[in-house]
Amino acid sequence: QVQLVESGGGLVQAGGSLRLSCVASGRTFSSSEMGWYRQAPGKEREFVAHITWNGATTSYTNSVKGRFAIQRDNAKNTVYLQMNSLKPEDTAIYYCNTIPRTLTWGQGTQVTVSS
């Protein structure tokens, strides 16, 4: 069974950094486009970042451009999200999935940014 496991979240002060990881098990994702999404309390889940299968192209939602960077290591079946200059409005549960989304959501990883 395909499973996505996110990790790396935590509590950080505004201006700090975190690096999230997403490991996919059960199949290889080296040919899949992947993305990070997030869901803040009381809000809908939203797109954050996207990366093509070979990592050549990335895209971001406007609110994180210049602060977040998505990367992948196909040999490890892992996608990363480097988050810098974090803001309180980045507080959310972060998830990864394919783009377009085809898999059951994992449990996500909680990111809390204090002011």
PASEBA-1860 file (N, C-alpha, C; in nm, 3 decimals):
! residues 115
1> QVQLVESG> 0.084/-0.118/0.000/0.000/0.000/0.000/0.088/0.124/0.000 ~ 0.050/0.221/-0.082/0.128/0.344/-0.092/0.103/0.428/0.033 ~ 0.212/0.481/0.087/0.202/0.563/0.207/0.295/0.683/0.197 ~ 0.244/0.797/0.242/0.323/0.919/0.249/0.344/0.953/0.396 ~ 0.468/0.978/0.433/0.499/1.010/0.572/0.577/1.141/0.576 ~ 0.513/1.241/0.635/0.575/1.373/0.648/0.638/1.387/0.786 ~ 0.748/1.462/0.792/0.816/1.486/0.919/0.894/1.616/0.912 ~ 0.944/1.659/1.028/1.029/1.777/1.032/0.964/1.901/1.087
9> GGLVQAGG> 0.835/1.893/1.115/0.767/2.009/1.169/0.808/2.037/1.314 ~ 0.754/2.146/1.367/0.784/2.181/1.504/0.741/2.322/1.536 ~ 0.784/2.368/1.652/0.755/2.503/1.698/0.879/2.589/1.676 ~ 0.862/2.701/1.609/0.974/2.788/1.579/0.929/2.933/1.592 ~ 1.022/3.021/1.625/0.990/3.162/1.633/0.986/3.225/1.494 ~ 0.913/3.331/1.482/0.908/3.403/1.355/1.050/3.439/1.310 ~ 1.075/3.420/1.181/1.208/3.442/1.128/1.295/3.318/1.123 ~ 1.250/3.212/1.187/1.326/3.088/1.192/1.308/3.003/1.068
17> SLRLSCVA> 1.368/2.884/1.073/1.366/2.794/0.958/1.331/2.652/1.002 ~ 1.273/2.579/0.910/1.248/2.436/0.927/1.267/2.367/0.793 ~ 1.301/2.240/0.797/1.308/2.161/0.674/1.218/2.039/0.690 ~ 1.117/2.034/0.607/1.023/1.922/0.610/1.067/1.814/0.512 ~ 1.035/1.691/0.547/1.064/1.577/0.459/0.936/1.498/0.436 ~ 0.927/1.438/0.320/0.815/1.351/0.286/0.871/1.227/0.219 ~ 0.854/1.114/0.284/0.902/0.987/0.229/0.783/0.909/0.177 ~ 0.796/0.862/0.055/0.690/0.782/-0.006/0.733/0.636/-0.005
25> SGRTFSSS> 0.645/0.551/0.039/0.675/0.409/0.041/0.567/0.332/-0.034 ~ 0.601/0.218/-0.083/0.506/0.135/-0.152/0.515/0.142/-0.303 ~ 0.577/0.247/-0.354/0.601/0.260/-0.497/0.702/0.372/-0.518 ~ 0.761/0.374/-0.634/0.855/0.481/-0.663/0.781/0.600/-0.720 ~ 0.827/0.719/-0.685/0.765/0.842/-0.732/0.859/0.923/-0.819 ~ 0.962/0.858/-0.869/1.063/0.931/-0.945/1.008/0.991/-1.074 ~ 0.896/0.940/-1.123/0.838/0.994/-1.246/0.717/1.083/-1.219 ~ 0.686/1.105/-1.091/0.567/1.184/-1.055/0.604/1.326/-1.019
33> EMGWYRQA> 0.515/1.417/-1.057/0.529/1.553/-1.006/0.477/1.552/-0.863 ~ 0.545/1.624/-0.775/0.511/1.621/-0.633/0.487/1.762/-0.582 ~ 0.414/1.768/-0.474/0.385/1.898/-0.417/0.369/1.896/-0.267 ~ 0.377/2.012/-0.208/0.347/2.034/-0.067/0.220/2.117/-0.059 ~ 0.139/2.084/0.039/0.015/2.153/0.066/0.012/2.185/0.215 ~ -0.077/2.272/0.257/-0.091/2.300/0.399/-0.235/2.334/0.434 ~ -0.269/2.309/0.559/-0.403/2.342/0.608/-0.391/2.410/0.742 ~ -0.429/2.536/0.744/-0.428/2.613/0.867/-0.560/2.591/0.942
41> PGKEREFV> -0.561/2.615/1.072/-0.683/2.595/1.150/-0.801/2.674/1.092 ~ -0.912/2.606/1.070/-1.032/2.669/1.020/-1.030/2.706/0.873 ~ -0.928/2.661/0.801/-0.917/2.696/0.659/-0.909/2.570/0.573 ~ -0.932/2.589/0.443/-0.919/2.481/0.349/-0.772/2.448/0.324 ~ -0.748/2.325/0.286/-0.612/2.287/0.248/-0.574/2.363/0.121 ~ -0.450/2.411/0.116/-0.407/2.490/0.001/-0.274/2.442/-0.052 ~ -0.252/2.469/-0.179/-0.127/2.437/-0.245/-0.016/2.529/-0.194 ~ 0.104/2.474/-0.177/0.219/2.552/-0.134/0.330/2.552/-0.238
49> AHITWNGA> 0.369/2.432/-0.284/0.485/2.424/-0.374/0.474/2.299/-0.461 ~ 0.537/2.307/-0.576/0.533/2.199/-0.675/0.672/2.179/-0.734 ~ 0.703/2.052/-0.767/0.831/2.023/-0.831/0.809/1.915/-0.936 ~ 0.872/1.934/-1.052/0.859/1.835/-1.159/0.938/1.709/-1.126 ~ 0.919/1.606/-1.206/0.976/1.476/-1.174/1.128/1.478/-1.161 ~ 1.193/1.564/-1.238/1.340/1.567/-1.234/1.394/1.686/-1.155 ~ 1.304/1.762/-1.094/1.348/1.874/-1.013/1.385/1.998/-1.092 ~ 1.366/1.994/-1.223/1.411/2.105/-1.307/1.325/2.230/-1.292
57> TTSYTNSV> 1.198/2.209/-1.258/1.106/2.323/-1.249/1.031/2.317/-1.116 ~ 1.020/2.433/-1.053/0.944/2.445/-0.928/0.850/2.563/-0.939 ~ 0.746/2.560/-0.859/0.654/2.673/-0.851/0.600/2.682/-0.710 ~ 0.554/2.803/-0.672/0.513/2.829/-0.535/0.390/2.918/-0.531 ~ 0.313/2.905/-0.425/0.210/3.001/-0.402/0.275/3.134/-0.367 ~ 0.209/3.243/-0.400/0.272/3.375/-0.386/0.321/3.405/-0.245 ~ 0.248/3.358/-0.145/0.281/3.396/-0.008/0.412/3.336/0.042 ~ 0.466/3.235/-0.026/0.590/3.172/0.020/0.707/3.192/-0.077
65> KGRFAIQR> 0.682/3.257/-0.188/0.789/3.278/-0.286/0.905/3.354/-0.224 ~ 1.025/3.305/-0.250/1.145/3.369/-0.196/1.180/3.324/-0.056 ~ 1.091/3.249/0.009/1.116/3.202/0.145/1.124/3.049/0.152 ~ 1.046/2.980/0.072/1.041/2.834/0.073/1.110/2.780/-0.052 ~ 1.166/2.659/-0.039/1.227/2.591/-0.154/1.193/2.443/-0.148 ~ 1.137/2.393/-0.257/1.105/2.251/-0.266/1.215/2.179/-0.341 ~ 1.252/2.062/-0.291/1.358/1.983/-0.352/1.317/1.836/-0.346 ~ 1.387/1.754/-0.422/1.357/1.612/-0.416/1.483/1.530/-0.437
73> DNAKNTVY> 1.479/1.409/-0.381/1.588/1.313/-0.400/1.520/1.184/-0.446 ~ 1.519/1.160/-0.575/1.448/1.044/-0.628/1.509/0.912/-0.583 ~ 1.637/0.911/-0.557/1.701/0.789/-0.509/1.647/0.748/-0.372 ~ 1.604/0.847/-0.296/1.549/0.821/-0.162/1.397/0.828/-0.159 ~ 1.337/0.852/-0.275/1.191/0.865/-0.282/1.139/0.969/-0.183 ~ 1.210/1.079/-0.174/1.184/1.180/-0.073/1.173/1.319/-0.136 ~ 1.079/1.395/-0.084/1.062/1.535/-0.123/1.082/1.620/0.002 ~ 1.146/1.735/-0.015/1.176/1.823/0.097/1.112/1.960/0.075
81> LQMNSLKP> 1.089/2.030/0.186/1.046/2.168/0.180/1.131/2.247/0.280 ~ 1.222/2.326/0.228/1.303/2.414/0.311/1.224/2.543/0.332 ~ 1.199/2.575/0.458/1.118/2.693/0.490/1.203/2.790/0.570 ~ 1.225/2.906/0.516/1.303/3.011/0.581/1.216/3.133/0.608 ~ 1.264/3.221/0.694/1.192/3.345/0.728/1.046/3.317/0.760 ~ 1.025/3.220/0.844/0.888/3.177/0.875/0.809/3.287/0.943 ~ 0.679/3.290/0.914/0.588/3.388/0.968/0.477/3.317/1.044 ~ 0.412/3.384/1.138/0.301/3.320/1.210/0.193/3.268/1.116
89> EDTAIYYC> 0.171/3.334/1.003/0.068/3.288/0.908/0.108/3.162/0.834 ~ 0.231/3.114/0.853/0.271/2.986/0.796/0.230/2.869/0.886 ~ 0.177/2.899/1.002/0.132/2.794/1.094/0.023/2.709/1.029 ~ 0.047/2.580/1.022/-0.046/2.488/0.955/0.007/2.346/0.969 ~ -0.076/2.252/0.928/-0.029/2.115/0.908/0.013/2.105/0.762 ~ 0.132/2.054/0.738/0.188/2.045/0.604/0.182/1.901/0.556 ~ 0.140/1.886/0.431/0.124/1.755/0.368/0.196/1.753/0.233 ~ 0.236/1.635/0.191/0.284/1.620/0.054/0.189/1.526/-0.020
97> NTIPRTLT> 0.195/1.533/-0.152/0.116/1.445/-0.236/0.163/1.462/-0.379 ~ 0.112/1.380/-0.466/0.142/1.398/-0.606/0.065/1.519/-0.659 ~ 0.106/1.566/-0.776/0.033/1.673/-0.844/0.004/1.623/-0.985 ~ -0.122/1.612/-1.025/-0.239/1.633/-0.939/-0.247/1.528/-0.829 ~ -0.322/1.560/-0.724/-0.328/1.470/-0.610/-0.395/1.340/-0.646 ~ -0.327/1.230/-0.618/-0.381/1.098/-0.651/-0.381/1.002/-0.533 ~ -0.318/1.041/-0.425/-0.299/0.949/-0.314/-0.376/0.993/-0.190 ~ -0.400/0.899/-0.102/-0.459/0.931/0.027/-0.363/1.021/0.105
105> WGQGTQVT> -0.419/1.120/0.171/-0.335/1.209/0.249/-0.267/1.134/0.364 ~ -0.143/1.172/0.392/-0.076/1.123/0.511/-0.123/1.201/0.632 ~ -0.056/1.182/0.744/-0.095/1.251/0.867/-0.045/1.394/0.871 ~ 0.051/1.425/0.787/0.104/1.559/0.786/0.200/1.585/0.900 ~ 0.259/1.704/0.899/0.349/1.744/1.005/0.314/1.887/1.047 ~ 0.300/1.908/1.176/0.255/2.037/1.228/0.369/2.137/1.233 ~ 0.344/2.253/1.178/0.438/2.365/1.185/0.368/2.477/1.261 ~ 0.431/2.523/1.368/0.377/2.633/1.446/0.481/2.742/1.456
113> VSS> 0.445/2.862/1.413/0.536/2.975/1.414/0.484/3.077/1.514 ~ 0.563/3.105/1.615/0.521/3.200/1.718/0.574/3.339/1.684 ~ 0.499/3.439/1.725/0.537/3.578/1.695/0.626/3.635/1.803
END
